[in-house]
Amino acid sequence: MDIKFAPAGVMPEAPEKIARKSAKRKIQVDRAATLFEPGKQYSETEINILLMQLFEDHVFARRMMIENRILDRTPNGSTYWLLETN
């Protein structure tokens, strides 16, 4: 089965599966980062709602964004924010 992903710079029409290949994942994570405003703090629920628009597995997407240093959070996970890029 051939899974189609939206190209870089284009929002998908429906939630996508998370790509297996790291290059495609990077495109997906970078696209997701455009949903967040610098300096704004988000609750976990707000993060989930935004990521559900793009990904079938929004929980894994959120974890990928933390691990890839795109988002950060408080130790208890109640507040998230977009990290500044260099």
C-alpha positions as CSV (number, residue, x, y, z in Angstrom):
1,M,0.0,0.0,0.0
2,D,1.4,3.4,-1.0
3,I,0.8,6.1,1.6
4,K,0.7,9.6,0.2
5,F,2.0,12.5,2.3
6,A,1.4,16.2,1.7
7,P,4.4,17.8,0.2
8,A,6.6,20.2,2.2
9,G,5.0,23.6,2.8
10,V,1.4,22.2,2.2
11,M,-1.0,21.4,4.9
12,P,-2.6,17.9,4.5
13,E,-6.3,17.7,3.7
14,A,-6.9,15.2,6.4
15,P,-4.8,13.8,9.4
16,E,-1.8,11.8,8.2
17,K,0.0,8.8,9.5
18,I,3.4,9.7,10.8
19,A,6.1,8.9,8.2
20,R,8.5,6.1,8.9
21,K,11.4,7.8,7.2
22,S,13.2,10.5,9.1
23,A,13.3,12.9,6.2
24,K,9.5,12.8,5.8
25,R,9.0,13.0,9.5
26,K,11.1,16.2,9.6
27,I,8.9,17.7,7.0
28,Q,5.8,16.8,9.0
29,V,7.2,18.1,12.3
30,D,8.4,21.4,10.6
31,R,4.9,21.8,9.1
32,A,3.3,21.2,12.5
33,A,5.6,23.9,14.1
34,T,3.8,26.5,11.9
35,L,0.6,26.0,14.0
36,F,2.2,27.5,17.1
37,E,2.9,31.1,17.9
38,P,6.3,32.1,19.4
39,G,6.0,33.2,23.0
40,K,2.5,31.8,23.5
41,Q,2.0,29.1,26.1
42,Y,-0.4,26.2,25.4
43,S,-2.1,23.6,27.5
44,E,-1.8,20.0,26.7
45,T,-5.4,20.0,25.4
46,E,-4.6,22.9,23.1
47,I,-1.5,21.1,21.7
48,N,-3.6,18.0,21.1
49,I,-6.3,19.8,19.3
50,L,-3.8,21.5,17.0
51,L,-1.9,18.3,16.3
52,M,-5.1,16.3,15.7
53,Q,-5.6,18.4,12.6
54,L,-2.4,17.0,11.0
55,F,-1.7,13.6,12.5
56,E,-3.7,10.4,13.2
57,D,-1.4,9.8,16.2
58,H,-1.2,13.3,17.8
59,V,0.3,11.9,21.0
60,F,3.3,10.5,19.1
61,A,3.5,13.7,17.1
62,R,3.7,15.7,20.4
63,R,6.4,13.5,21.7
64,M,8.4,13.9,18.4
65,M,8.1,17.6,18.7
66,I,9.5,17.6,22.3
67,E,12.3,15.1,21.4
68,N,13.2,17.2,18.3
69,R,13.4,20.4,20.5
70,I,10.6,22.1,18.6
71,L,8.3,22.3,21.6
72,D,9.2,22.3,25.3
73,R,7.0,21.8,28.4
74,T,6.9,22.1,32.1
75,P,8.0,19.0,34.0
76,N,4.4,18.1,34.8
77,G,3.4,18.5,31.1
78,S,0.7,21.1,31.8
79,T,2.2,23.9,29.7
80,Y,3.9,23.8,26.3
81,W,5.6,26.4,24.1
82,L,7.4,26.7,20.8
83,L,11.2,26.8,21.2
84,E,13.0,29.6,19.4
85,T,15.0,28.4,16.4
86,N,18.5,29.5,15.6
